[in-house]
């Protein structure tokens, strides 16, 4: 008499499927956590490379590059950013050589350079589609005041951070200490069809008031130029102010590309953002960090006591 092989019963099959499902449920968070750790590490490396480039620039010229500077005769109000000036010190000489600094960054002659995607300027954790005009997920810090503009004359109106209009900050003038001062922070890139604080910002008509109301109306929203181009210097493009909590639930508030406003450092990392410190180090700041610490570390010579 032949022995009959016993197959799987329906119950056996269901048990096996249930076990597999449990294993997947247990492993999936670990896989996602590993991927996020890799993205966060890559983001930190990007900022370290930016910091190294800035230090090399300072060693060469004796100052940091200006936050943004207008090309001669520019009537469009579009300014070259600090990113363009640090390119040769970050192994991006090709993009630098294609940039015509005598013209506006949005001039057709600068289109090829402006569309160059520099991987070091993009955080891999940001799921936004690849930017058309070489976007950025990092912005330089103008200070803890709303304004990013300065005419070089009235010292009372001079922003108190490292990067702003025609700034030329020397390390010697950072009396708060390089290790206590922000250089650059993460930002998220805009998407017009996503009307959230992470992607869009509110627009107000200039002029920029002396004191901004944190609860000001945030009715009119826009997003397309937020972090859209590393070449264009301006508020929420390549410069921010440390005037709102990290990853704030409120919309950033802009009074103009060259004026400034209220803004927060934002990212898609869980629980906080990566920040480049003036000494070249990179630290992770959580969403719950004290607002007074943010404001203190945004200044170059405020004399605040920073408890880290």
BELCOR-V411096 format. One record per helix or strand of 3 or more residues. SS is the DSSP state (2 for helix, 1 for strand). FROM is the first residue (numbers start at 1). LEN is the number of residues. If there is no record, write none. Layout:
BEGIN
ss=<SS SS>
from=<FROM FROM>
len=<LEN LEN>
END
This chain:
BEGIN
ss=<2 1 1 2 2 2 2 1 2 2 2 1 1 1 1 1 1 2>
from=<10 68 79 82 93 108 119 138 155 171 178 182 201 252 260 272 282 291>
len=<52 3 3 9 5 7 3 4 3 3 3 5 3 3 3 6 5 7>
END
